[in-house]
Amino acid sequence: MPTAREALLRSALSALAELPWSAIRMVDVASGAGVSRQTLYNEFGSKDGLARALTRREADRYLHGVERLLGERADAADRLVAVAEWTVGEARARPLLRALLTGCWGEWLPAPPPARAATAMSAVPAQRRADVGPPGTADLVALVRDRSAAALRQDVRDSGPRDPGSRPPGPRDRDRRDHDRDALLYRCELAVRLALAHVVAPGAESVGPLVRTVVTAPLSAPSPRAGAR
């Protein structure tokens, strides 16, 4: 059985499928969840607090899905393709996620208001997380990029122990390691940005083949770190 908090978030999301955010009343959200309006205000404080919690929940749900796909035992290209294709499908089906990923909110959706001051944050962990609101679009892209790269780097570490007879890494080895790390980050960011381009301007074909091409082809562009040097 869902908690009162989860029931309220579900009720708000259900109402959002029928009405623009500005027309949704807190009393109706509470009624749809089967709780009192006072319980709603105890949980979220205000309609802005509910908006922050709703968008935070959507961002967290998306990132959990990304991590699930990255945890599957497949090669790097397959996992990046899976994340990209899933991102496109989920964004098309979930307007709130689409807005989080693209920054295009419109009048229908609850664009997250500014985070509450730190001194006013709730003592309840779940509410504290909602108080800070969801990550911005650029931050969400960076989170997917970094989690993708971390998962793929872990594969390399897990592929086998280092040869105990090999020499300690020297400056060239470290430079090569930095280059490989930057290249991996670059490929992971290309994959997620291709997915977002497909969300905004859908193509006739799936985004998968495009992602597979860019993550397996030799890089002809500098990595983000290299370009900043």
PyMOL commands that set and color helices and strands:
alter all, ss='L'
color gray80, all
select helices_A, chain A and resi 4-16+21-23+26-33+37-44+47-70+76-93+95-102+118-120+125-131+137-158+171-200+208-216+224-228
alter helices_A, ss='H'
color red, helices_A
deselect
rebuild
show_as cartoon
